[in-house]
């Protein structure tokens, strides 16, 4: 394929202990951690009662999405969005399956509609007032690479800018051994087809090959999270590396070249 | 947009396996719903009292040994659906023409194989040495307990090596796969794509929709004034898409797609149908046609009280009275993440064979229904364009336009 290009206009990042992209950069470059990191994201797009009730995966996705939009100076309502998560919300899957095994007609209607893989996308579009298209995908350990590819072909199809969000949360119950994932991790990019003005440029192509085996500081810190697969790109962005290799599934790799400014 | 050729298509539903079974049942107005005989039981040891569109024979059709890792009801249905109507041969032709790494797999599902996870929880085993419990050995296979179970299985079953994605936007999933595949083809990432969707009946959706009070105790009645809710179904279907070139004719095409969000509520549609209308207008615009050019519109038409009146009003605002629009969920049930592909196949059958279904089980039109909503079947040859609407939880909307002739000047150029 001929490479696809994009400008990164904004980055959002949240994991326990590193609640912003700036904190992630400081950690990747100097190994420092902020003193007062909150235990839970607090996405400002949701009404206060929904902010408390929202599943953690939704909260982290909305937190980083808004941060990326603010960094890009773009109104959240104007952007089509791609939400990439390997498992969705494993605690809700655990709840649904455990409840069905004991009292099937006791399923909570709210937890059922929160169980859809596009729950974060739905809450985002509602909170942002975004009537733009939103999608939600999974591709196992290639989820983020396929999400990045989808965001970039949306630009190629004529959208001026696209929001990409990658996230996964912790696993729960008997599912935890089969679908292990720990912590709470989210990152977002606002990508645009406009020429960069002080922002990194991306060029991506699909190739045969393998992703980086040993990750950088961010990848190592959150390696137990299912979305750690995206961290080679964020490590590279944080420390100014020019190349990141992302798993693209079964012997394939997404080669991401980064032009820093 | 540049249209994309449709080289093969098929669906397997409660109406049977393959397009012949679908076309015959639609034409004969022979529905596929039955009294629920599936899923966890409630008090009194009975299944949830409702009607379902169940595919016969899945229990007797295990996956070939080579695919044992992916064994589950959902992937069994995917495999059944893939074997109909020359799909695998069309996939092989794409791989040989373009190279397997130049053919994408983009498939949609709502719950993927969560039925296998439900089974694992129903059969949890004590774990030696601690007080936790573990999955039974035959379900100790991580790939069937994650949403990409479907995409990963289809990729292995076909040997394709292009981008492989599972789209999971609830009930719009396997409509959106057409849009994503068209983007991948038109951006030059691939030359062809296998798209589709599979969802199987499971406890999560039966009891989840029941908790939302959206399940009808009787066969669903789309667009009927007395409708009370949906009937759930299961289905699988696929289509093979390819970039149009000068060498081969492309009698059937994906001409346009439109996607939008309601930005309103997680499980209730926008009261004015703003998102639905936006998706339809966007699809028409991308196809470069007027609403009057559409000969058949397969509606989302779930038979829930909210969806149908809102969708009918949006259709009445946009389309001339001559449009034939219908919901086929009285035949198949609401097949959730497979609804997009199943009803796209029905739209393609309208173009290819002139089968325009009406609506099953319904008698009295909802007051919101305009003259476009048709309860009776008609046969009409020579249609140029047919559309399909699929709307999902999270306010996720997708509308597709299929074309039977080359009318787009962008192709001629």
Interface residues (C-beta under 8 A of the other chain):
Chain A: X1 X2 X4 X77 X80 X86 X87 X88 X93 X96 X97 X98 X100 X101 X104 X105 X107 X108 X109 X112 X113 X114 X115 X116 X117 X118 X119 X121 X122 X123 X125 X126 X128 X129 X130 X131 X132 X133 X134 X135 X136 X137 X138 X139 X140 X142 X143 X146 X149 X150 X152 X153 X154 X156 X157 X174 X175 X177 X178 X179 X206 X208 X248 X249 X250 X251 X252
Chain B: X1 X39 X40 X41 X42 X43 X48 X101 X110 X114 X117 X118 X120 X121 X122 X124 X132 X133 X134 X135 X140 X142 X143 X145 X146 X147 X148 X151 X152 X155 X161 X162 X163 X164 X165 X166 X167 X168 X169 X170 X176 X180 X183 X184 X186 X187 X188 X189 X190 X203 X204 X207 X208 X209 X210 X211 X212 X213 X259 X260 X261 X262 X263 X264 X265 X266 X267 X274 X275 X278 X392 X393 X394 X395 X396
